[in-house]
């Protein structure tokens, strides 16, 4: 493969990553229609999201390491098959048991694909081309989430929620066939899976996700999560081939990048979830109008992502990251000061433009720093940690914001308080990003 050209490998990897992120966002705009079609109550409906989150988050570290043991291309292909077929059956679901079980299996596929896509980028490209490829990957992370709201709103309003899942099947099969021919990654970097590390990580992260998103026994789940994660860290200190080498955290750039990503994705998911809801409750928007109301954020983010690789040749990764954090904070703070009662244009749309620019600048540098200074042997595990921070950070952030604002009944008051706390999450992410900046200046 010519290392001076991206070729078809980059589109394959980015489209696959975009597909799983898109799918995660589409569910936000589809839940009401799914509940009506399948006659589901609120508690059962929540499990459509929870089942996916539990398997996706719980298996990320294992999946990142599995690519090192069995070959990243082979594991990626398995993930594509699982994700594509389960997506088809989600769309065909006729009852609660079927859709919840298929979403759980879909989460397994996503847990394989998310770290595999990033690790494959690092296998297929080197030097400056790798930096550019990772920048595109980070941009795709933000675009998949925001475009998912718009596309989900259009599909749900004009067609059926089922089509959002049906589309994954032909796209997934096409990516499978193209991957067989064009992706390079036959090497393996480890000889065996750390079984006990896998067990404790799956128990720990799944229980943590459930303690955040679950409906009953949440405190018990949190206790299990803490105990399991302590045992997981202890196991990783003694395992010969750990699924999460603790040396990953010895590099301060990577450590600060994981923490910054955790807080920043917490802001992003909270904003994506609560803002369309506020548009509907405060302004009376339809679900489609609320989805289209996100275009002032999505379009600037897309435009900024397209010029980011050129900017990265002139401006350091850490400076791009800090600039994006500051711009995002300006956008969320402006929205908080103006107040949602001031109307869509001034309170939502204009701050969204600023937030979109900030997001376009942040996610790619965070990804670059998250896998910085890794050897080929560590890149699979580093990819797993990046995606775990992304997944868990979103769930934790949304849970915190919802908890802090749950006492407010009025939609205007609730959202105005939520956007203040959302700005606090961005501020925390910015503080961690200063750590990345300092590393580059030492």
C-alpha positions as CSV (number, residue, x, y, z in Angstrom):
1,X,0.0,0.0,0.0
2,X,1.3,3.5,-0.9
3,X,1.8,5.2,2.4
4,X,1.7,8.6,0.7
5,X,-2.0,8.2,-0.2
6,X,-4.9,7.3,2.0
7,X,-6.4,5.0,-0.6
8,X,-9.7,3.3,0.2
9,X,-8.7,2.0,3.6
10,X,-9.4,5.4,5.3
11,X,-13.0,5.7,3.9
12,X,-13.7,2.1,4.9
13,X,-12.6,2.7,8.5
14,X,-14.2,6.1,8.9
15,X,-17.6,5.1,7.3
16,X,-17.7,2.1,9.7
17,X,-17.0,4.3,12.7
18,X,-19.5,6.9,11.5
19,X,-22.1,4.1,11.2
20,X,-21.9,2.9,14.8
21,X,-21.9,6.5,16.1
22,X,-24.8,7.4,13.9
23,X,-26.7,4.4,15.2
24,X,-26.2,5.5,18.8
25,X,-27.6,9.0,18.0
26,X,-30.6,7.8,15.9
27,X,-32.0,6.0,18.9
28,X,-32.5,9.4,20.6
29,X,-35.0,10.5,18.0
30,X,-36.6,7.1,17.6
31,X,-37.6,6.1,21.1
32,X,-41.1,7.6,21.0
33,X,-42.0,5.8,17.8
34,X,-40.5,2.5,19.0
35,X,-42.5,2.7,22.2
36,X,-45.7,3.3,20.2
37,X,-45.1,0.6,17.6
38,X,-44.0,-2.1,20.1
39,X,-46.3,-1.0,23.0
40,X,-43.4,-0.5,25.4
41,X,-43.6,1.4,28.7
42,X,-40.9,3.8,29.8
43,X,-39.0,1.3,31.9
44,X,-38.8,-1.3,29.1
45,X,-38.0,1.4,26.6
46,X,-35.0,2.5,28.7
47,X,-33.5,-1.0,28.3
48,X,-33.2,-0.5,24.5
49,X,-30.5,2.0,25.3
50,X,-29.2,0.3,28.4
51,X,-28.7,-3.1,26.8
52,X,-26.6,-1.5,24.1
53,X,-24.6,0.6,26.6
54,X,-23.9,-2.3,28.9
55,X,-22.3,-4.6,26.2
56,X,-20.7,-1.7,24.3
57,X,-19.0,-0.1,27.3
58,X,-18.3,-3.4,29.1
59,X,-16.5,-5.1,26.3
60,X,-14.4,-2.2,24.9
61,X,-11.2,-2.9,26.7
62,X,-11.4,-6.6,25.9
63,X,-12.1,-5.9,22.2
64,X,-9.2,-3.5,22.0
65,X,-6.9,-6.3,23.3
66,X,-8.5,-9.0,21.2
67,X,-7.3,-7.3,18.0
68,X,-3.7,-7.6,19.3
69,X,-4.1,-11.3,19.9
70,X,-6.2,-12.5,17.0
71,X,-5.3,-9.8,14.4
72,X,-7.0,-6.4,14.1
73,X,-8.4,-7.0,10.6
74,X,-9.9,-10.4,11.5
75,X,-11.5,-9.0,14.7
76,X,-12.8,-5.9,12.8
77,X,-14.4,-8.3,10.2
78,X,-16.1,-10.3,13.0
79,X,-17.4,-7.0,14.5
80,X,-18.8,-5.9,11.1
81,X,-20.7,-9.2,10.8
82,X,-22.1,-9.0,14.3
83,X,-23.1,-5.4,14.0
84,X,-24.7,-5.7,10.6
85,X,-26.8,-8.8,11.3
86,X,-28.0,-7.5,14.7
87,X,-28.9,-4.2,13.1
88,X,-31.1,-6.0,10.6
89,X,-32.9,-7.9,13.4
90,X,-33.3,-4.7,15.5
91,X,-35.2,-3.3,12.6
92,X,-37.3,-6.5,12.3
93,X,-38.1,-6.6,16.0
94,X,-41.7,-7.3,16.9
95,X,-41.6,-7.2,20.7
96,X,-39.5,-6.0,23.7
97,X,-37.5,-9.1,24.2
98,X,-36.3,-9.2,20.6
99,X,-35.3,-5.6,20.3
100,X,-33.6,-5.5,23.7
101,X,-31.6,-8.7,23.0
102,X,-30.7,-7.5,19.5
103,X,-29.5,-4.2,20.8
104,X,-27.3,-6.0,23.3
105,X,-25.7,-8.0,20.5
106,X,-25.4,-4.8,18.4
107,X,-23.5,-3.3,21.4
108,X,-21.1,-6.3,21.2
109,X,-20.5,-5.5,17.5
110,X,-19.9,-1.8,18.3
111,X,-17.5,-2.7,21.1
112,X,-15.4,-4.6,18.6
113,X,-15.6,-2.0,15.9
114,X,-14.8,1.2,17.9
115,X,-11.3,0.3,19.1
116,X,-10.6,-1.8,16.0
117,X,-11.2,1.2,13.6
118,X,-8.7,3.4,15.5
119,X,-6.1,0.6,15.8
120,X,-6.4,-0.2,12.1
121,X,-5.7,3.4,11.2
122,X,-2.5,3.2,13.1
123,X,-1.6,-0.1,11.3
124,X,-2.4,1.2,7.8
125,X,-0.7,4.6,8.0
126,X,2.6,6.0,9.3
127,X,4.1,9.4,10.2
128,X,2.2,12.5,8.9
129,X,-0.4,10.4,7.1
130,X,-1.2,8.6,10.4
131,X,-1.6,12.0,12.2
132,X,-4.0,13.2,9.5
133,X,-5.9,9.9,9.5
134,X,-6.4,10.1,13.3
135,X,-7.5,13.7,12.9
136,X,-10.2,12.6,10.4
137,X,-11.2,9.9,12.9
138,X,-11.6,12.3,15.7
139,X,-13.7,14.6,13.5
140,X,-15.9,11.7,12.5
141,X,-16.5,11.0,16.2
142,X,-18.2,14.4,16.6
143,X,-20.0,14.4,13.3
144,X,-21.5,11.0,13.8
145,X,-23.1,12.0,17.0
146,X,-24.5,15.3,15.7
147,X,-25.5,14.1,12.2
148,X,-27.3,11.2,13.9
149,X,-29.8,13.6,15.4
150,X,-30.6,15.2,12.1
151,X,-30.7,11.9,10.1
152,X,-32.6,10.2,12.8
153,X,-35.2,12.9,12.9
154,X,-35.7,12.8,9.1
155,X,-35.9,9.0,9.0
156,X,-38.3,8.7,11.9
157,X,-40.5,11.5,10.6
158,X,-40.8,10.6,6.9
159,X,-40.1,6.8,6.9
160,X,-39.9,4.5,9.9
161,X,-37.5,4.2,12.8
162,X,-36.8,0.7,11.4
163,X,-35.0,2.1,8.4
164,X,-32.3,3.7,10.6
165,X,-31.3,0.1,11.5
166,X,-32.0,-1.6,8.2
167,X,-29.5,0.7,6.4
168,X,-26.7,-0.6,8.5
169,X,-27.0,-4.1,7.0
170,X,-26.1,-3.3,3.3
171,X,-23.5,-0.7,4.4
172,X,-21.9,-3.2,6.8
173,X,-21.8,-6.0,4.2
174,X,-20.2,-3.6,1.7
175,X,-17.6,-2.6,4.3
176,X,-16.9,-6.2,5.0
177,X,-16.2,-7.1,1.4
178,X,-14.1,-4.0,0.8
179,X,-12.2,-4.6,4.1
180,X,-11.3,-8.2,3.0
181,X,-9.6,-6.8,-0.1
182,X,-8.1,-3.5,1.0
183,X,-7.3,-3.4,4.7
184,X,-3.8,-4.3,5.9
185,X,-3.3,-5.7,9.4
186,X,-2.3,-9.3,9.6
187,X,0.1,-8.9,12.5
188,X,-0.6,-10.0,16.1
189,X,1.1,-8.4,19.0
190,X,0.1,-10.7,21.9
191,X,-0.2,-14.4,22.4
192,X,-3.1,-14.7,24.9
193,X,-6.0,-12.8,26.5
194,X,-5.8,-11.9,30.1
195,X,-8.9,-13.9,31.2
196,X,-9.2,-12.5,34.8
197,X,-8.5,-8.9,33.5
198,X,-11.3,-9.4,31.0
199,X,-13.7,-10.8,33.6
200,X,-13.2,-7.9,36.1
201,X,-13.2,-5.2,33.4
202,X,-16.5,-6.5,31.9
203,X,-18.1,-6.8,35.4
204,X,-16.7,-3.4,36.5
205,X,-17.6,-1.3,33.5
206,X,-21.0,-2.9,32.8
207,X,-21.9,-2.5,36.5
208,X,-20.7,1.1,36.4
209,X,-22.8,1.8,33.3
210,X,-25.8,0.2,34.9
211,X,-25.4,2.2,38.1
212,X,-25.7,5.3,35.9
213,X,-28.4,4.3,33.4
214,X,-30.3,1.5,35.2
215,X,-33.7,1.6,36.9
216,X,-33.4,-0.6,40.1
217,X,-30.5,-1.8,42.3
218,X,-28.3,1.0,41.1
219,X,-26.4,1.4,44.4
220,X,-25.7,-2.4,44.5
221,X,-24.4,-2.1,40.9
222,X,-22.1,0.7,42.0
223,X,-20.7,-1.4,44.8
224,X,-20.1,-4.2,42.4
225,X,-18.5,-1.8,39.9
226,X,-16.0,-0.4,42.5
227,X,-15.0,-3.8,43.8
228,X,-14.6,-5.2,40.3
229,X,-12.6,-2.3,39.0
230,X,-10.3,-2.4,42.0
231,X,-9.7,-6.1,41.3
232,X,-9.2,-5.3,37.6
233,X,-6.4,-2.8,38.4
234,X,-4.8,-5.2,40.8
235,X,-4.9,-7.9,38.1
236,X,-3.4,-5.6,35.5
237,X,-0.4,-5.0,37.8
238,X,0.5,-8.7,37.8
239,X,-0.6,-9.9,34.4
240,X,2.1,-10.7,31.8
241,X,-0.1,-9.5,28.9
242,X,-2.7,-7.2,30.5
243,X,-5.7,-6.1,28.4
244,X,-5.1,-2.5,29.7
245,X,-1.3,-2.0,30.3
246,X,-1.0,0.4,33.2
247,X,2.0,1.9,31.4
248,X,-0.5,3.7,29.2
249,X,-1.1,6.1,32.1
250,X,2.5,6.8,32.7
251,X,2.6,9.1,29.7
252,X,1.1,12.4,31.0
253,X,-0.2,13.5,27.6
254,X,-2.3,10.3,27.2
255,X,-3.6,10.5,30.8
256,X,-4.7,14.1,30.5
257,X,-6.2,13.4,27.1
258,X,-8.3,10.5,28.6
259,X,-9.6,12.7,31.4
260,X,-10.3,15.7,29.1
261,X,-12.2,13.3,26.7
262,X,-14.2,11.9,29.6
263,X,-15.4,15.3,30.7
264,X,-15.9,16.7,27.2
265,X,-18.0,13.8,25.9
266,X,-20.0,14.2,29.1
267,X,-20.8,17.7,28.0
268,X,-21.5,16.7,24.4
269,X,-23.9,13.8,25.1
270,X,-25.8,16.0,27.7
271,X,-26.0,18.8,25.2
272,X,-27.2,16.5,22.4
273,X,-29.8,14.9,24.6
274,X,-31.2,17.9,26.5
275,X,-31.2,20.6,23.8
276,X,-33.5,18.9,21.3
277,X,-35.8,18.1,24.3
278,X,-35.8,21.8,25.3
279,X,-36.6,22.8,21.7
280,X,-39.7,20.6,21.8
281,X,-40.8,21.5,25.3
282,X,-40.1,25.2,25.3
283,X,-40.6,26.2,21.6
284,X,-43.1,23.4,20.6
285,X,-40.8,22.1,17.9
286,X,-41.6,18.7,16.4
287,X,-38.9,16.0,16.6
288,X,-37.9,16.7,13.1
289,X,-37.7,20.5,13.7
290,X,-35.7,19.8,16.8
291,X,-33.3,17.6,14.8
292,X,-33.0,20.2,12.0
293,X,-32.5,22.8,14.8
294,X,-29.1,21.2,15.4
295,X,-27.8,22.2,11.9
296,X,-26.2,25.4,13.3
297,X,-24.0,23.1,15.3
298,X,-23.5,20.4,12.8
299,X,-22.5,22.5,9.8
300,X,-19.8,24.6,11.4
301,X,-18.4,21.4,13.0
302,X,-18.3,19.7,9.6
303,X,-16.6,22.7,8.0
304,X,-14.0,23.0,10.8
305,X,-13.3,19.3,10.6
306,X,-12.5,19.6,6.9
307,X,-9.9,22.3,7.4
308,X,-8.5,20.8,10.6
309,X,-5.8,18.6,8.9
310,X,-4.4,21.7,7.2
311,X,-4.4,23.6,10.4
312,X,-2.6,20.8,12.2
313,X,0.4,21.3,9.8
314,X,0.7,24.9,11.1
315,X,-0.6,24.8,14.6
316,X,0.4,22.3,17.3
317,X,-2.1,19.6,18.4
318,X,-2.2,21.0,22.0
319,X,-2.9,24.5,20.8
320,X,-5.7,23.4,18.6
321,X,-7.1,21.4,21.5
322,X,-7.0,24.4,23.9
323,X,-8.5,26.7,21.3
324,X,-11.4,24.4,20.7
325,X,-12.0,24.1,24.5
326,X,-12.1,27.9,24.9
327,X,-14.4,28.3,22.0
328,X,-16.7,25.6,23.2
329,X,-16.8,27.2,26.7
330,X,-17.7,30.6,25.1
331,X,-20.6,29.0,23.3
332,X,-22.1,27.1,26.2
333,X,-21.6,30.1,28.6
334,X,-23.3,32.4,26.1
335,X,-26.2,30.1,25.9
336,X,-26.4,30.0,29.7
337,X,-26.3,33.8,30.0
338,X,-28.9,34.4,27.3
339,X,-31.3,31.8,28.6
340,X,-33.6,29.5,26.6
341,X,-36.6,31.9,27.1
342,X,-34.9,34.4,24.8
343,X,-35.9,32.4,21.7
344,X,-34.3,29.8,19.4
345,X,-32.1,32.1,17.4
346,X,-30.3,34.0,20.2
347,X,-30.4,31.3,22.9
348,X,-29.7,28.1,20.8
349,X,-28.7,28.7,17.2
350,X,-26.1,31.4,17.6
351,X,-24.3,29.7,20.5
352,X,-24.5,26.5,18.6
353,X,-22.4,27.9,15.8
354,X,-19.7,28.7,18.3
355,X,-20.0,25.3,20.0
356,X,-19.8,23.5,16.6
357,X,-16.6,25.3,15.8
358,X,-15.2,24.3,19.1
359,X,-16.2,20.7,18.8
360,X,-14.6,20.6,15.3
361,X,-11.3,21.7,16.9
362,X,-11.4,19.5,20.0
363,X,-12.2,15.9,19.2
364,X,-9.4,15.2,16.7
365,X,-6.6,16.6,18.9
366,X,-8.0,14.6,21.8
367,X,-7.8,11.4,19.8
368,X,-4.3,12.2,18.6
369,X,-3.1,12.8,22.2
370,X,-5.0,9.7,23.4
371,X,-2.8,7.4,21.3
372,X,0.4,9.6,21.4
373,X,3.7,7.9,21.9
374,X,2.3,4.4,21.7
375,X,4.1,1.4,20.3
376,X,2.3,-0.9,17.8
377,X,1.9,-3.4,20.7
378,X,0.1,-0.8,22.8
379,X,-2.0,0.9,20.2
380,X,-4.9,-1.6,20.4
381,X,-5.1,-1.2,24.2
382,X,-4.8,2.6,23.9
383,X,-7.6,2.6,21.3
384,X,-9.8,0.6,23.8
385,X,-9.1,3.2,26.6
386,X,-9.9,6.1,24.3
387,X,-13.3,4.6,23.4
388,X,-14.0,3.5,26.9
389,X,-13.4,7.1,28.2
390,X,-15.7,8.3,25.3
391,X,-18.5,5.8,26.2
392,X,-18.4,6.1,30.0
393,X,-17.8,9.8,30.0
394,X,-21.0,10.4,28.0
395,X,-23.1,8.3,30.3
396,X,-21.6,9.8,33.5
397,X,-21.9,13.4,32.2
398,X,-25.6,12.9,31.2
399,X,-26.4,11.2,34.5
400,X,-24.8,14.0,36.5
401,X,-26.6,16.8,34.6
402,X,-30.0,15.0,34.8
403,X,-29.5,14.4,38.6
404,X,-28.5,18.1,39.2
405,X,-31.5,19.4,37.4
406,X,-34.2,16.8,38.2
407,X,-35.8,18.9,40.9
408,X,-36.8,21.6,38.3
409,X,-40.2,21.0,36.8
410,X,-40.5,24.0,34.4
411,X,-38.7,23.2,31.1
412,X,-37.2,26.7,30.9
413,X,-35.8,26.6,34.4
414,X,-34.6,23.0,34.0
415,X,-32.7,23.7,30.7
416,X,-31.2,27.0,32.0
417,X,-29.7,25.2,35.0
418,X,-28.6,22.3,32.8
419,X,-26.6,24.5,30.4
420,X,-24.8,26.0,33.4
421,X,-23.7,22.6,34.6
422,X,-22.9,21.6,31.0
423,X,-20.5,24.7,30.9
424,X,-18.9,23.4,34.1
425,X,-18.1,20.1,32.4
426,X,-16.5,22.0,29.5
427,X,-14.5,24.0,32.0
428,X,-13.3,20.7,33.7
429,X,-12.3,19.3,30.2
430,X,-10.4,22.6,29.5
431,X,-8.5,22.3,32.8
432,X,-7.4,18.8,31.9
433,X,-6.4,20.0,28.4
434,X,-4.0,22.5,30.0
435,X,-2.1,19.4,31.2
436,X,-1.7,18.3,27.6
437,X,-0.6,21.8,26.7
438,X,2.0,21.8,29.5
439,X,3.4,18.5,28.4
440,X,4.1,19.9,24.9
441,X,5.8,23.0,26.4
442,X,8.1,21.1,28.8
